Amino acid sequence: MINKQDLINYFSDGIKKDNTLRIGTEHEKFIFKQNDLSLIPYDGDVSIQAIFQDFVKEGWKEVKEGNNTIALTKNNASITLEPGGQFELSGAPLKSVHETCSEINSHLDLTKKLEKKYNIGFLGIGFLPIGTLEEIPMVPKKRYAEIMTPYMRSLGGLGLEMMYQSATVQANFDFTSEEDMGKKINVSSVLQPLVTGLFANSPFKNNQPSGFESYRGHVWTRTDSDRTGIPKFLTEPNMSFEKYVDFALDIPVYALIRDGNYIRCTDYSFADLIEGKHYEFSKDQITIKDWADHISTIFTEVRLKTFIEMRGADAGGYNTLCALPAFWTGILYDETALEEALSITSKLDYTDLMNFRENVLEHGLNSTINNIEGWDLAEQIVKISSEGLNRRAKLNLYGDSEAVHLDFLKDIIKNKESNSMRMIKNYYAQDTLNQKELFQKESF
């Protein structure tokens, strides 16, 4: 039997020493056929399963669910599938942004070979710009098919679009104490809307402008409000493990996994389960593994596990995959930078922040908060990050600090033009969505 203290300990067990802090980067991409731009299916001659076998030849090990390969693992990294076949590399925990970029490069070297072999492409974009939900090939994974899809459908909103048509890049970070965790979650929660604007890369839906710079971000505001967004307590001082536990305890549980089967539990919160209120499972049968599974179904913009996940950015091209971990590393892994960022974020009102978030999704960093234009705030924060990275002094073979990976963001800020703005400008210049051109430009 587990109790609340066990749930708190689950998070506190993640505390790391200063010299063991690591960076993890995850990114998703759509795989499409070059001849007609349709997504490849799960099975067949040109399919996800076929691609998996090419990775197996490179030393990756298969993870099966029944007869289906649903993931691959190698050297603390994994490749998993989102519901619509989004192909996700979850990188190993690494010491520097240079290392995580090198890992991404190695991964993309293999995907480029597969592009030639199968006449396919890997698209880095936050929301699938063409086609409809009904046209998306579905991944035969039990959690998606038996639990999440029916549940999202029952809720209404845009949850199915989130599952099947969106893609993200995220970065993961360690904490050295409960206080350190609290500061990092405070800062990163307040800065997520800014990051959404900087990395905005999903302006299209169904072959035309969606009306949003980050339609992916908009979709998340219309998805399962119990477990998404930026809860106020994450932005407040004195954030603690217990506060996150209290939050997670009240959230409905998607399912319990027993003998490889998913048992739907959406009528019960986790608090109900550990209090023995489930009709089938006694409180003695609820485990810490159930808690870990439950935590993975919380989709806040910043998520606490035994590390902290930054989840506010659209998927994008190679530069974004290095820029996102660089941005956060400079702020979160340098004490001076963290305090400087806190001095800014602590002054922003929560209601203003929520309004800023809504405006950013539609108008990007032309939006304002506290009479500060988003672009000006971005310039301040990227400067803080850059200085933090320079102080870390992790150099590549050319003598560059990790700040070199922020050049992409500095250009965006200098030109006041996100990737989404650039794509929308091209759309109106041609008065149509040139699908082939778009897929070529936004592919790896």
N, C-alpha and C positions, 0 to 999 in steps of 0.2 A: 504494500500500500504506500502511495506517495502522498506528501502533504505540501502545503504552500512553501515551506522552507526548502524542500527538495527542488521546487520549481525555481526559486531564487538562486539556489546553488548551481543550477544548470547554467545560468548566465555568469555567475561569479567565477565558475571554473574556467571561463574563457580568459581571465586576466593573464596578461603576458608581461614578461620583463622587457625593459626598454631595448635591450640588445637583441630581442627576438621578434620585434615587430615586422610584420610582412604585409605585402600588397597583393591583392587578388583582383583580376579583371575578368569579367564575363561579357561575352557579346553574342548577339543573335543575328542571323542573316537568313534571307529567303533564297531558296535554290530554284532556279527557273530554267526552262528550255529556251535555247537561243532562237529556235525556229518560230515559236509562237508566243514566247514570254509567259506561258502557263507554268505553274508550279509543278515540280516533279512529284510523282506519287510515292507512297511508302514502299510498294512492291513493284517489281518489273525489271526489265533490262536496264532502263535508265531510271534509277530510283534511289531513295534514301538507303534501302537495304544494300544495293549494289555499292554505293559509296562507302557504307560502313565496312564492307569487305576489303576495300582498298586501304582503309585505315588499319584494319586488322593485320594486313600484310606489313604495315609499318610498326607493328609491335603493340597496337592497342588491343585491349581485351574486351570481349563482349559482355554486356549485362542483359540478361534475358528476362522477359516476363512471359511465361508459357513458351511458345515457339518463336516469339517475336524478339528481335534485338531492339532494345529501347534506349541503350546508352553504351558508351565506350569509356574505358579508363586507362590511364597511363601516367606513371610518375606523379601522382597527386593531382593530376588534371583529369577532366572528364569532358565528354561530348554528350549532350543530352538533346532531346527533342521537345519543343513546345507543341501545343495541340495541332497547329496547322503545318507542322513540319519545319518550323523555324529551327535552324541548326545552330546549337549553342555550344561554344567553347567556354568552359569554366576553367580558367587557368590555375596553375599551381600557386600556392602562396610564395611570393618571391621578395627579395631584399630591396630591389630598386625598380623605378619605372623603366630604366634601361633594360632590365632583365625581362620585365613583362612585355615590353615592345619586341624584344628578341623572340620571346615565346610566340607572340602573335605572328611575327614574320615567318617563323618556321611552319606554323599552321597554314598560313596563306600560301606558302610555297607549294604545299601539297594540294591545296584547293585549286591552285592555278593549273596544276597538272591534270586534275580531274575535270576542269573546265574543257580542256582540249580533248580529253579522252571521250567525254560524254556529250560534248557540244552543249554545255550548260553554263550558267553564270551564278555568282553569289552576290546577292543584292543587299547593300547596306543602307537601310532606310527605316524610319520609325513606324511607318504604316504602309501596307501594300497599296500602291497607288491605282491599280487597275483591278477589274474583276469584282465579283460579289462574294459574300460570305458562303453562299451555297456552292460555289465553285472550288472551294479550298479542299484539297485532299486531307483527310483526317488521320492522325496518328493513332494506331490501335493500342493505346495505353489505358489501362483500367481506370486510373484516377480521372483521366480526362473524359472518357466515354461514359462511365457509369455514375460518376459523382459530379464533377465540375460542370460539364455541359448541361445536364438536366437542371442543376441548381441555378446556374446563370440564366438559363431560359426562364425559370420560374420567377426570378427576380425582376425580369424586364431590364430596361436600360441597355447598356452597350457592352455587357460582360462577354458576350460571344465574340464581338469584334476584338476585344482585348485579347482573348485567348487565341484566336485563329488568324488575325490580320495585323497584329502589332509586333514590334521588335524593339529591344532596348540594348544599351550597353551599361554595365554597372561596375562599380569598384568597391572592394571590400577592405576593411581596416581593423586592426587590433586596438585594444585598450589596455592600459597598465594599472588601472584601479577603477573603482566604482565612480569616483569623482571625475577621472579622466573620461570614462564612458559618457558621463552626463554632459560634460562640456562639448565633447565631439558630437553627440546627438543634438544638443541645443543648436550649435553653429550650423551643422549640416542640414537640419530640418528647416531652419530659416532660409538657408541659401538654396534649397532645392528649386524654387521657382526661378531663381536667377540662372541656375544651371540648365533648367528646361529651356529657357530663352536662348542661352548661348549655344546649346546643342540642338536647337529646333531643326528637325529634318523630316517632317511628315506633313506636308501641306496639302496632299492630294487624297482623294477617296473617289472610287468609281469613275476614274478617268478625268476628273476635274477638280479645281480647287475646293477644299473642304470649308474654307472660311477661317481656318486655324493655321497658325505657324506650327503648332504641335498638336495635330489631331490625335496622335497617340496619347498625349497628356490629357486632352479633353475626354477621350474614351475612359481613362481611369477615373475621371470625376463622375462618371455615370456607371460605375461598376461596384457593386457590393459595398455600400458605404460603411458597413460594420467593420471592415478590415482594410480600408484604403485611405489615402489622403495624408494630411499632416495634422494629426491630433494635437490639440493645444498643449497637453502636458509634455510633449516632446520638445517644445520650444521654451519651457519654463525652467528657471533655476532649480537646483536641488533634484534634478532627475535621478532616479534610483532604479536598481534592479526590481525592487518590490513594486514600484509604480508601473513598470512595464508588465510585470506578472499580473497585477490587478487588471490592467487593460486586456491582456490576452485571455485571462480567465473568463471574461464576460462575452467573448466572441464565439459564435456558433462553430461547432466542430464539423468539418467536411465529412470525415470518415475515420473509423478505426480500421487498421489493417491487421487481419488475422489469417494466418496460413496462406498468404498471398492474395486474399480476397479483401475487397473494400466494403465495409459495412457502413451505410449512410447514417450520419448522426447529426444532420443539420438542424434538428429540433432541440438539440442540447448544446449548452455552453460547456467549456472545459470544467468550469466550476461545478456544473451539474454532474459531470462524470466522476470527479474525485469525491463528491458528496454521496455517490451511490444512487443517483436518481434515474439512471438509464434502466429501461425495462429488462434488458438482457445482460448487461455487464455490471457486476458489483464493483465497488470502489477498489477492492483488492486486485481486480484484474486490469486496472489502469496503470500504465507504466510510464517511465520517463521517456521511453521511445515514442509513446503516444504524444507526449508533450512536445518533443522535437518535431514530430510530423505536423502537429498543430501550428507550431511557430512558423513553419515553412509555408503555411497558407495565409499568413498575415502579409498584406501587400501595401503597407504604408510606404511613403516616399523614402523614408529611412527606416530600415528594419534592424532590430536587434536580434542577433543569435549569440553564439559565443564569439562573435565579431560583429562589426557594424557594416551594413550594406547601404550603398548610395544608389537609389533607384529612379532618379528623376530625369534621366537623359534619354533622348531618342537614339536608336541605333544609327550608325553612320559609317563612313569610310575609315580607312586606315588611320588617318590623322586624329580622328575623334577617339579611336580606341586607345591611343597613347595619351591624348590630351586630358581625358577624363580622370584616369588615375593620377596623372601629374598634378592636375588642379587640386584634387583632394589631398594628395600626399603633402604638398607644400603647406597646406593649412593645418592638417591633422597631425602630422609627424614632426612639426617644429613648434616648440612651446611658445616662442615669441609670436609666430604667425597666428597660432590658435588664440592667444590672448588678444591680439590686434583684431582678429575677425570677431571675437566675442564682444569687443567694445563697440562694434558696429551693429551686430545682429541683436544684441540685448536691448537696443534702443528702438527696435521696430515693433510696433503694436501688432498683435495677432490678427485683429480684424483687418487692418491695413494689409497685412501679409496675405490673407486669404483673397482680398480684392486684387492685389498685385498678381497673385497666382492665376486667377481667372483671366485677367487682362493679358498676361504674358502668353497664355495658351492661344489667344486670338491675335494679339498685336505684337508679340515678341517683346524685346527690350526697349521698344519705343514707349512702353508702359512706365509709369512712375510710382514710387512709394515714398511717402514723407517728402514730397516735392523733389525727390531725386530721380532723375531719369535712369532707367535700367542700365543703359550703356555706361553711365558714369559710375554707378555702383559696381558694375562688372569690371570696369577699369581698376577701381580701388582694390577689389578682392583678388583679381588676377595678379596685381602688383604684389599684394601680400603673399600670395602663393609662390610667385616667382622668387621673391626674396627668401622665403622659407626653403625652397628647393636649393637655392644657392648656398644657404647656410648648411644644409645637409651635406653638400659637397660630395655627392655620389657621381663620379665622373665616368664617361664612356671612353672608348679607345682614342677619341679625338680630343679629349680634355673638356668636353661639354658637361655641364651639370644637367640634372633632370629638367631644369627650366627650359631647355631647348624644345621640349615637347609641348610647351605652351605657346609656341610661335603661331600655331594654327588659330588659337583663341585670340591672340593679340591682333592678328590680321582681321578677324571677324569684328572685333571691337573698333579697330582703326577705321574700317570701312562702314561700320554700323550696318552690317548685312549678314544675317545668318544664312545657313545653307538653304533653309526654307524660303527666305526672301529671294535668294538667287534663283531658285527653281520657279517660284511664282513669276518673277520678272521675265524669265525665259518663256513661260507659258503665255503671258500676255503679249510678248513680242511676236510670237508665232500664231497667236489666237487659237491655239490647240495644244493638247498634250501629245508631244511627239514621244510615243511610248518607247520606241527602240532607242532613241537618243537618250532618254531619261535613264533607262536601264543600263546603257553602256557607261554613262557618266557616273552613276551611283553604285556601280559594281566594283568589286575589289580587283 
